[in-house]
Amino acid sequence: MASVPFLKRLPLAERWRLAAEADGLARIAATGAIRVPRVLGEGANRTEAWLELERLELHPADGASDARMGAALARLHATTAGEFGLERDNAIGATAQPNAPAHDWIDFWRERRLRFQLELAARNGHGGRLQERGGRLLESLPAFFEGHRPQPSLLHGDLWGGNRAMLADGTPVVFDPAAYHGDREAELAMTRLFGGFGPRFYATYERAWPLASGAAERRELYNLYHVLNHLNLFGGGYRAQADAMIDRLLAAVGR
């Protein structure tokens, strides 16, 4: 007997988020690098939209699956494009994520990621020091990329521990993407932000494709995007965390 599909529902006005998720899953699936739920269909009525996905029996990842995940993610990142970004926007959680393509990675990260979140924070009432120091950080971005010229790798885009699992046979699975083409270091940085990935994951990834010099220093710069997004979504202590991250980043470049 066929399993019952997994159905995701959102208000009709949010249908674009489901369409973008389906697009991201299809892009990742097309690489053959890592397992994702198959998209079975999409639809809507007058009040809500839905996305129909293959229902998978998921299990928490173990060490062996972590190792397989590291190799699979390196294969995914080996799928590259001519520009950073994507032909369409999508969402990071419930927040719009602009992806207008750009040839320059520093410009992309400055404008489509950090400035976008800082301006959203200002509209949400988070002004003052966050905006002043955040603006100085935007001006300082080139200092973090001296000698680093990343390829536009296909990224899952929202790869934290809650968006990965394994099948019963240990096959790694990822879901809920916010896909775009970017620096693969941004993906690896997010895996460390909330935990959930073991040492075998990182060791296997690095054996397949070692990270460039300076990756550890750029990690906080990349994770600032997600902390700002959490500030905009949830408020609370994320303001103090964002302020502290910006201070450390400015201190690292003598600002």
Phi, psi and omega in degrees: 000133180293144179287156178286131180298157174269126186246125174254132182238143173218159173303151185306323181296342180260015182302328181301328179294319179291320178297320179292323177296316178300320178297316180296318178298319180295320179296316180293316180300323183296337179285336185070011186279324187208147185286136172226160173296137178288141174279123182259336180171166177223156178191176180198156168237203186285346185236335184215161176240158179216157177233124182260121184238155172301132177272120180249144174275105188259148180226152175301140182292141173253184184298320180294319178292325175304315181297316178295325179295319179300315179294320181295319181293322176298322177294319177300314182293339177287349173278111187240166181230177181277342181222162173276149180104211183198160181288348181222155173278162174215208184225145172248102194067232178263006182262135175301142178236104180287137185232016184312124187301149178213148177278334185257121183293320181298316177298318180299311183293324179295308190274315186276341184245289187289312181296320178302313181290322178295319178293323176294321177298320178298318178294335179271008175095009181260083183254215174062230188299322180302317182286320181294311181288324177298320177297321177294324178295318179302321179291336187265000187305319182305332182296336181276352188239019179297120180079001182250116180235086185290155171274153176281081181282148173287122181248147168298315171097338180219050191268084170248174187300333180284351181250023174217157178197195175219158172278174182301331181271007179092359179296125178289146181226140172235155182205179181052055183283161168230060196294146171193174176262124182201189178290125181299336177300328179297322178293311180297325178298315183294329179298338180266348187292314183245005179079191177100358178237129185272173183299331180291330176299309183291321180296317181291320177299313184293329175294323180285321184203090183301145177283156183282161175301138179092000182299320181296324179289327180279346184304314182292325177299318180288322181285341175302323179304314184287326176293319175298321178296320177293325174300314181291331180275320192236344181066223174061220186290353180292339176295312180296323179295317179296316178301315182294321179296315180297318178300316180295320181294318178294321179297326182295334180248018175070030179250000000 
